[in-house]
Amino acid sequence: MVCPICFEAKHLDKDALVSNAELAGTVPMWKWIGDEGAVTFSY
């Protein structure tokens, strides 16, 4: 998942994303993580 705010702020090209990447914010990410622990990173 790619942060849409960061992606748009940097004016990146959606066609340059890897095939399994998708623009998604925090809500979809937390749903994807579920109740299990997860490691995330942020710049």
C-alpha positions as CSV (number, residue, x, y, z in Angstrom):
1,M,0.0,0.0,0.0
2,V,1.2,3.4,-1.0
3,C,0.3,6.5,1.0
4,P,-1.9,8.6,-1.4
5,I,-1.0,11.9,0.3
6,C,2.7,11.3,0.0
7,F,2.4,10.0,-3.6
8,E,0.4,13.0,-4.8
9,A,2.7,15.5,-3.0
10,K,5.7,14.1,-4.9
11,H,3.8,14.1,-8.2
12,L,4.7,10.5,-8.8
13,D,3.5,8.5,-11.8
14,K,0.9,5.7,-11.1
15,D,2.2,3.8,-14.0
16,A,5.6,3.5,-12.3
17,L,4.2,1.5,-9.3
18,V,4.9,-2.2,-9.1
19,S,2.0,-4.3,-10.3
20,N,0.7,-5.3,-6.8
21,A,1.0,-1.8,-5.3
22,E,-2.1,0.3,-4.6
23,L,-2.8,3.7,-3.3
24,A,-4.5,3.3,0.1
25,G,-4.6,5.3,3.3
26,T,-4.5,4.3,6.9
27,V,-8.0,2.8,7.2
28,P,-7.4,0.1,4.5
29,M,-4.0,-0.6,6.0
30,W,-5.4,-1.2,9.5
31,K,-8.1,-3.5,8.0
32,W,-5.4,-5.4,6.1
33,I,-3.3,-5.8,9.2
34,G,-6.3,-7.0,11.3
35,D,-5.8,-7.9,14.9
36,E,-2.3,-9.3,14.4
37,G,0.8,-7.2,15.1
38,A,2.6,-5.6,12.2
39,V,5.8,-3.7,11.4
40,T,5.3,-0.5,9.5
41,F,7.6,2.2,8.5
42,S,7.3,5.9,7.8
43,Y,9.6,8.6,6.5
